[in-house]
Amino acid sequence: MPAINKAIEAATRLLRNGDLGEATDLIRKAVSGAGDVVAKTIVRPGVSVSSRAERDPATCCAPPGNVAALASTLSSFKSPFWPSAANTTDMKADATRGSFVMRSHAERYGSRNYKLFRPDLEKKPTALLVMLHGCSQNPDDFAVGTRMNDIAARHNVAVVYPEQSRSANASGCWNWFEPKDQHRDTGEPGILAGLTREVAAEFGIGPNRTFVAGLSAGGAMAAILAELYPDLYAAVGIHSGLAYGAASDMSSAFSAMQGNGGGKGGWFGQAATAETIQHSLLERAIPVIVLHGDADRTVHPHNADAIVAQITARETGLRIETESGACISGRSFVRTLGRDAKGAIRFENWSLGGAGHAWAGGSRSGSYTDPDGPDASAEMMRFFLQSC
């Protein structure tokens, strides 16, 4: 382990100088040499199977031993890229380090506060990601838990964290199950779409470089935005969420969360309106990456399959590839891909062995996180940028 020990010493020096990003990169590089993803194929009749993983093993693995201890230490340091969940004040940095500030968006559909992370004040961001938190969370908590700002900083991607109003939902959940919040240009989808357009226009970012992702209720709302606004978002990430049209009230929401709903509304059922069809059925579904723990007792993992089913129902003829593997931490996964005739990936579906209702690869400093990996933030960013 000499290389890792040297990396720890160097990372410690970087931390003293305030270079959290450099220290983190150094440790990840050391980890990638300490162990590899163990990948193997699963053969199924009539299914095309991939022969290897298509990503850097370092993004899939949680560090072992003393490296894990340092990683935990890293997450406790304050940085413009890694805000403390307990610190809800605006974070301002110098022009070379970026900013993380509170803003507000208002329009005819309503208003919401949001926090905007901009990696570098001297450069225009190259892309925009909208991150929707889960119930009881807030932008600061979600940012620190997912570590998405740190990932975004490496690619000069701006990140928007809308905050659900407690007056709209006492638990801080996005109202993905309310009929009025499942249609284009009304309710919460209208607010979030307007917010997205406003920030994208500010930085001159087009729809082909604009993405949306979320966790749990935020994941369900991300699915709604992806369905209703394929003209606004280029790809969507759904972690422990539900399919569009999975519920139409509180009762059906609980049923769907228990695995008894799926996406029965969606494109084919009662939730489909002429307006939805205009903006949805006539378009291909935008690419989606799904991550879900197979031990999730809050939102049943069947909901991940329902999201993928909506894609495959619309886009027939996809070539399905499946692989399994394990991270250094011991976490197993099954990753299923759907490719179109041109080889483009239309969906990725990650089933995470033994994982519960939490953001994979997250920091313990935030809520609803699972440090064991894989690194959901890194995998989502990779997926988004390759979809451009």
SVG drawing of the C-alpha trace seen along z (x, -y; Angstrom):
<svg xmlns="http://www.w3.org/2000/svg" viewBox="-58 -37 63 55">
<polyline fill="none" stroke="black" stroke-width="0.4" points="0.0,0.0 3.0,-2.5 1.3,-4.4 -1.9,-4.9 0.1,-6.1 2.0,-8.6 -1.3,-9.8 -2.7,-10.3 0.4,-12.4 0.0,-14.5 -3.7,-14.9 -3.2,-16.1 -0.8,-18.8 -3.4,-19.8 -6.1,-20.0 -4.0,-22.4 -3.7,-24.6 -7.5,-24.5 -7.4,-22.4 -10.2,-20.0 -10.9,-19.2 -7.2,-18.3 -7.0,-16.2 -10.2,-14.3 -8.9,-13.7 -5.6,-12.4 -7.3,-9.9 -9.6,-8.7 -6.7,-8.0 -5.0,-6.1 -8.1,-4.1 -8.5,-3.2 -5.1,-1.5 -6.0,0.3 -8.7,2.4 -10.9,2.9 -14.5,3.4 -15.2,7.1 -17.4,7.3 -19.0,10.3 -21.8,10.9 -25.2,12.3 -26.4,14.4 -30.1,14.4 -31.8,15.9 -32.3,13.5 -30.4,10.7 -27.2,9.1 -24.7,9.0 -21.8,6.5 -18.4,7.9 -17.0,5.2 -17.9,2.2 -17.9,-1.1 -16.7,-3.5 -13.8,-4.3 -13.8,-1.7 -12.9,-4.5 -16.4,-6.0 -18.0,-2.8 -16.0,-2.0 -15.9,-3.2 -12.3,-3.4 -11.2,-0.7 -9.3,-0.9 -7.4,-4.1 -8.4,-5.6 -12.0,-5.4 -11.1,-7.2 -9.5,-10.0 -12.5,-10.2 -14.7,-10.6 -12.4,-13.4 -12.5,-15.1 -16.3,-15.3 -16.1,-17.2 -14.1,-20.1 -15.9,-23.2 -15.4,-24.3 -17.3,-26.4 -17.9,-23.1 -18.9,-21.1 -21.1,-23.1 -22.0,-22.0 -25.5,-20.7 -25.7,-22.8 -24.8,-26.0 -27.8,-27.5 -26.3,-30.9 -25.1,-32.0 -21.6,-30.8 -19.5,-33.2 -16.0,-32.4 -13.4,-34.3 -13.8,-34.4 -11.5,-31.4 -13.5,-29.1 -17.1,-29.8 -20.1,-30.5 -23.1,-28.8 -25.9,-31.4 -29.6,-31.6 -31.9,-33.0 -35.7,-33.1 -37.8,-32.5 -41.3,-33.7 -43.9,-33.5 -47.6,-33.0 -47.5,-29.4 -45.9,-30.2 -42.5,-30.8 -39.6,-28.9 -36.3,-29.7 -33.3,-27.9 -29.5,-27.7 -27.2,-28.1 -23.8,-26.6 -21.5,-28.2 -18.0,-26.6 -16.1,-29.5 -17.2,-33.1 -14.8,-34.0 -16.1,-31.3 -19.6,-30.6 -20.8,-27.2 -20.9,-24.7 -24.0,-22.9 -26.8,-23.1 -28.1,-20.5 -31.3,-20.8 -31.2,-18.7 -34.4,-18.0 -34.1,-17.0 -36.2,-14.4 -38.7,-14.8 -37.4,-16.6 -34.3,-17.8 -33.2,-21.2 -30.7,-22.5 -27.7,-22.6 -28.4,-19.1 -28.9,-17.7 -25.7,-19.3 -23.5,-18.1 -25.0,-14.6 -24.7,-14.0 -21.4,-15.9 -22.7,-17.0 -21.1,-20.4 -17.7,-18.7 -18.4,-16.6 -19.9,-19.5 -16.8,-21.7 -14.6,-19.3 -16.8,-19.8 -17.7,-23.5 -21.4,-22.6 -23.8,-24.9 -26.1,-23.2 -29.5,-24.5 -31.1,-23.2 -34.8,-24.2 -36.3,-24.2 -39.7,-22.9 -41.9,-25.2 -43.2,-23.9 -46.5,-25.7 -46.8,-23.6 -46.0,-20.4 -45.5,-20.2 -42.9,-17.4 -40.9,-19.3 -41.8,-16.7 -42.4,-17.6 -46.1,-16.9 -45.4,-14.3 -48.7,-12.5 -51.0,-15.5 -52.9,-15.6 -52.4,-19.3 -48.6,-18.8 -48.4,-16.3 -49.2,-18.5 -47.1,-20.8 -47.1,-24.5 -49.0,-24.4 -48.3,-23.8 -44.8,-22.7 -43.7,-21.4 -44.5,-24.9 -42.5,-26.6 -39.5,-24.3 -39.5,-24.5 -39.6,-28.3 -36.8,-28.3 -34.7,-26.1 -35.3,-28.4 -34.4,-31.5 -31.0,-30.1 -30.2,-28.5 -30.9,-31.8 -28.7,-33.6 -25.7,-31.5 -26.7,-30.9 -27.1,-27.1 -29.3,-25.3 -31.6,-22.3 -29.0,-19.9 -26.9,-20.8 -29.6,-21.0 -30.3,-18.0 -32.5,-17.2 -32.1,-14.7 -33.7,-13.9 -33.9,-11.6 -37.1,-9.9 -40.0,-12.5 -37.4,-14.6 -36.7,-11.7 -40.5,-11.3 -40.7,-15.0 -37.6,-14.7 -39.5,-11.9 -42.5,-14.3 -40.3,-17.1 -38.5,-14.7 -41.9,-13.5 -43.5,-16.9 -40.5,-18.9 -38.5,-16.8 -37.8,-20.1 -36.1,-21.5 -34.0,-18.7 -31.5,-16.5 -31.4,-13.6 -32.7,-12.7 -31.4,-10.9 -33.8,-9.2 -32.5,-7.8 -34.9,-5.8 -37.9,-7.5 -41.1,-6.6 -42.3,-6.7 -44.5,-9.4 -48.2,-8.8 -47.5,-6.4 -50.1,-8.0 -53.0,-10.4 -53.6,-11.1 -52.0,-10.3 -53.6,-6.8 -52.3,-5.7 -48.9,-7.3 -48.4,-5.0 -49.5,-2.1 -47.1,-3.0 -44.3,-3.4 -45.0,0.2 -44.6,1.4 -48.2,1.7 -48.4,-1.3 -45.6,-1.6 -46.5,-4.0 -50.0,-2.9 -50.9,-6.5 -48.0,-7.8 -48.4,-7.8 -51.2,-5.3 -53.6,-5.8 -55.8,-8.4 -53.0,-10.8 -52.3,-11.2 -53.9,-14.3 -53.9,-15.7 -51.2,-18.2 -49.1,-15.5 -49.4,-13.4 -48.4,-16.4 -45.1,-16.9 -44.5,-13.3 -45.8,-10.5 -44.6,-12.3 -41.1,-12.5 -38.6,-9.9 -38.2,-9.6 -35.1,-11.5 -32.3,-9.3 -32.6,-8.2 -30.2,-6.8 -31.9,-5.0 -30.3,-3.9 -32.3,-2.0 -31.4,0.1 -32.8,3.6 -33.4,3.4 -35.3,0.1 -38.3,0.3 -39.5,-3.2 -39.9,-3.2 -40.1,0.4 -37.4,1.3 -40.2,2.4 -40.6,-1.3 -37.2,-1.4 -38.4,1.3 -41.6,-0.8 -39.5,-3.7 -37.6,-1.6 -40.8,0.0 -42.1,-3.4 -38.9,-3.8 -39.0,-0.4 -42.7,-0.6 -42.1,-3.7 -38.8,-2.8 -39.0,0.7 -36.1,2.6 -33.6,1.5 -30.6,3.9 -30.4,4.8 -27.1,5.4 -26.7,6.6 -23.6,6.8 -23.0,7.5 -20.2,6.5 -19.0,5.4 -17.4,2.3 -14.3,2.4 -16.7,1.8 -18.4,5.2 -21.5,3.6 -22.8,5.6 -24.7,4.2 -26.5,5.2 -26.4,2.6 -28.8,2.9 -28.4,0.8 -30.7,0.2 -29.1,-0.9 -30.9,-2.0 -30.0,-1.0 -27.2,-3.6 -25.6,-2.3 -26.7,-5.3 -27.6,-4.5 -31.3,-5.3 -31.4,-4.1 -29.2,-2.7 -30.8,-0.9 -28.6,-0.2 -29.9,2.3 -27.8,1.8 -27.4,4.9 -28.4,4.5 -28.9,0.7 -31.8,-1.1 -33.5,-4.4 -30.4,-6.6 -28.1,-8.3 -25.3,-5.9 -21.8,-7.1 -22.9,-10.1 -21.4,-11.8 -22.5,-11.0 -22.7,-14.7 -26.0,-14.8 -29.2,-12.9 -30.4,-9.8 -26.9,-8.9 -25.1,-5.6 -21.3,-6.0 -20.7,-2.4 -21.3,-3.4 -21.4,-3.3 -20.9,-7.0 -24.3,-8.0 -23.3,-11.7 -20.3,-10.7 -22.3,-8.1 -25.1,-10.6 -22.7,-13.3 -21.0,-10.8 -24.3,-9.8 -25.5,-13.3 -22.4,-14.6 -22.2,-11.5 -25.9,-12.2 -25.2,-15.6"/>
</svg>
